[in-house]
Amino acid sequence: MTSNSGPKARWTKDRAGAALAATTGYFLTFGLARDPAERLTRDYPHTAVSFVSFAVAVLAYWIGLRVMKKLP
């Protein structure tokens, strides 16, 4: 007996666009926030920048999903 189950998660244009927005947001924020973070947090600047960049990436992914779903 064979089942006709396909992959449960599909790579759609919505997710692809949102992933591109998240990746771009992460790397742009990482580059821009590195200098201020080195001045503000002398002990762990790369950790602080990574957390900020991750938060921006999550926000960009969510906004990207919303925008891509509205496109035809």
Protein Blocks (a to p, Z undefined) as FASTA:
>chain_A
ZZfbdcfbdcdfklmmmmmmmmmmmmmmmmmmmmmmmmmmmmlmmlmmmmmmmmmmmmmm
mmmmmmmmmpZZ
